[in-house]
Amino acid sequence: MDLGNLFGGINAQQIEKVIDLVTNNQDALQALGRLPEFFEKFADALEGAGEQAKEAAVALVGADGASGARGTLHSSSQALTQIVGSLGKGVDMIASAATSAAKVPLMDGPAQHFADAAAQMGETTNSLGELARSMEAIARTLDSVGQALAKLGAHLDDSGSQARGFLDAS
């Protein structure tokens, strides 16, 4: 019996090619059957990564956008700035006392010690001011990173939903 007659005039060679194609590519066809499972895992992974990115953002900038590591650093920077201001006033008072003491006979030595102490405290105060400014810069950077992570988390969640939607559409 001719297969071409059996299938309504279809060329037997074409049927043979299709059978060969299916037979020779069984592994690939079986892999295609696992695509829904793959997309499900892919969607879960994307959504999980999105949640992790969002959690990292909250740790950096807090749920309110002002707390977290960024908020702690900002508060520390403000406190350090206030300390710098107070120390600066103390340095000025010591320097003024050294200048006044230098005018008193026989007080040249102690006055110089006060002046030296004021200079060293002034340098330390300046270093603390730099530290406060650096902490504030780090806080701003953490804020930017936190915002970027929050956006990344939203995009990853959306990508996971789209991957899941691809399965639902098929």
C-alpha positions in Angstrom: 0.0 0.0 0.0 1.2 3.4 -0.9 1.3 5.9 2.0 0.7 8.7 -0.4 -2.7 7.2 -1.4 -3.5 6.5 2.2 -3.0 10.2 3.3 -4.8 11.7 0.3 -2.0 12.4 -2.1 0.7 13.5 0.3 4.2 12.7 -0.9 5.5 9.7 1.0 9.0 11.2 1.0 7.7 14.3 2.8 6.1 12.0 5.5 9.3 10.1 5.8 11.2 13.4 6.3 8.8 14.4 9.1 9.1 11.1 10.7 12.9 11.3 10.5 12.8 14.8 11.9 10.7 13.7 14.9 12.8 10.6 15.4 16.2 12.4 15.2 15.1 15.2 17.5 13.3 13.4 20.3 15.5 14.9 22.9 14.9 18.4 21.7 11.1 17.7 21.6 11.2 16.3 25.1 13.1 19.5 26.2 10.3 21.6 24.7 7.9 19.7 26.9 9.8 21.0 30.0 9.6 24.6 28.9 6.6 25.4 31.1 8.5 24.1 34.2 11.5 26.2 33.1 9.4 29.3 32.7 7.8 28.8 36.1 11.2 28.4 37.8 12.5 31.4 35.9 9.5 33.5 36.9 10.0 32.4 40.6 13.7 33.3 40.4 13.0 36.8 39.0 10.4 37.5 41.5 12.6 36.2 44.3 15.4 38.5 43.1 13.0 41.4 43.0 12.0 40.8 46.6 15.6 40.6 47.7 16.4 43.9 45.9 13.5 45.5 47.5 14.6 44.2 51.0 18.1 45.5 50.3 16.6 48.9 49.4 14.6 49.0 52.7 17.8 48.1 54.6 19.6 51.0 53.0 17.0 53.7 53.1 14.2 52.3 55.2 10.6 51.9 54.3 10.0 55.6 54.8 13.0 56.6 52.6 14.7 58.3 55.5 15.7 55.5 57.9 17.8 52.4 57.4 21.6 52.7 57.1 21.3 56.0 55.2 19.2 57.5 58.0 21.6 56.3 60.7 24.6 57.7 58.8 22.8 61.0 58.2 21.9 61.3 61.9 25.5 60.5 62.9 26.7 63.1 60.5 24.4 65.8 62.0 25.5 64.9 65.5 29.2 65.0 64.5 28.6 68.4 62.9 27.1 69.7 66.1 30.1 68.4 68.0 32.4 70.1 65.6 30.6 73.4 66.2 30.9 73.0 70.0 34.6 72.0 69.7 35.3 75.0 67.4 33.9 77.3 70.1 36.0 75.7 72.7 39.1 76.0 70.5 38.4 79.7 70.0 38.0 80.2 73.8 41.3 78.4 74.5 43.1 80.4 71.8 41.7 83.7 73.2 42.7 82.7 76.8 46.2 81.9 75.5 46.4 85.3 73.9 45.3 87.0 77.1 47.6 84.9 79.2 50.6 85.8 77.0 50.1 89.5 78.1 50.6 88.6 81.8 54.3 88.7 82.9 55.9 85.3 83.3 52.9 83.5 81.6 54.6 83.2 78.2 55.3 79.5 78.7 51.8 78.5 79.8 50.2 80.7 77.2 52.2 79.0 74.5 51.0 75.6 75.8 47.4 76.8 75.6 48.0 78.1 72.1 49.6 74.8 71.0 46.6 72.9 72.5 44.2 75.1 70.7 46.0 74.5 67.4 45.9 70.7 67.9 42.3 70.8 68.9 41.5 72.9 65.9 43.1 70.4 63.6 41.2 67.6 65.2 38.0 69.6 64.9 38.7 70.1 61.2 39.2 66.4 60.7 35.9 65.6 62.5 34.2 68.1 60.2 35.6 66.3 57.2 34.4 63.0 58.6 30.9 64.5 59.1 30.9 65.6 55.4 32.1 62.2 54.2 29.4 60.5 56.3 26.8 62.7 54.7 28.2 61.9 51.2 28.0 58.2 52.0 24.4 58.7 53.2 23.5 60.3 49.8 25.2 57.5 47.9 23.3 54.9 50.0 20.1 56.8 49.2 20.9 56.6 45.5 21.7 52.9 45.7 18.6 52.2 47.7 16.4 53.9 45.2 18.1 52.0 42.3 17.6 48.7 44.2 13.9 49.5 44.7 13.5 50.2 41.0 15.5 47.0 40.1 13.2 45.0 42.5 10.1 46.4 40.8 11.5 45.6 37.3 12.5 42.1 38.3 9.0 41.5 39.8 7.5 42.8 36.6 9.7 40.5 34.5 8.7 37.6 36.6 5.1 38.4 36.1 5.6 38.7 32.4 7.4 35.3 32.3 4.5 33.8 34.2 2.1 35.5 31.9 3.9 33.9 28.9 3.0 30.5 30.4 -0.6 31.5 30.9 -0.9 32.8 27.3 0.2 29.5 25.9 
